[in-house]
Amino acid sequence: MNYWLFKSEPGTWGWDDQVARGDRGEHWDGVRNYQASNNMKAMKVGDRGFFYHSVNEKRIVGIVEVIREYYPDHTDPKGRFGMVDVKAVKPFETPVTLADIKNDERLADLPLIKQSRLSVMPIPEDAWKIICEMGGVEP
């Protein structure tokens, strides 16, 4: 299994919206960055991801699971980009903020810190476990 982080603006699509979709999940569309798109191409059904509220919140609020692998994004008029489908798995007991992550030296090399504008990124397994612990959930 691989681990990921998905950034979303909570005013556009937030954790509560994701949870409301239930087991049918929702497509993760609108990604227009080639590196983020390539990350989604690497995803497999069953991979897990952090759901990150960006903009003013800047915090991980829950865990999602990939339920459909990469396919064409219907919102891309040029047909260059794709999307995956994800479903909510569980919320964090305690949201983990970007500041919390930056203050933990074990997480200093995370793409979230090094490539802060990237919207979909890989998370190493050791960092996954640390952040889950910080959020009060089982990895």
ABEGO torsion letter per residue (X at the ends): XBBBBBBBBAAABBAAAAAAAEAAEBBBBGBABAAAAAAAAABBBGBBBBBBBBEAAGBBABBBBBABBBBBBAABAAGABBBBBBBBABBBABBBBAAAAAABAAAAABAAAABAABABBBBBAAAAAAAAAAAGBBX
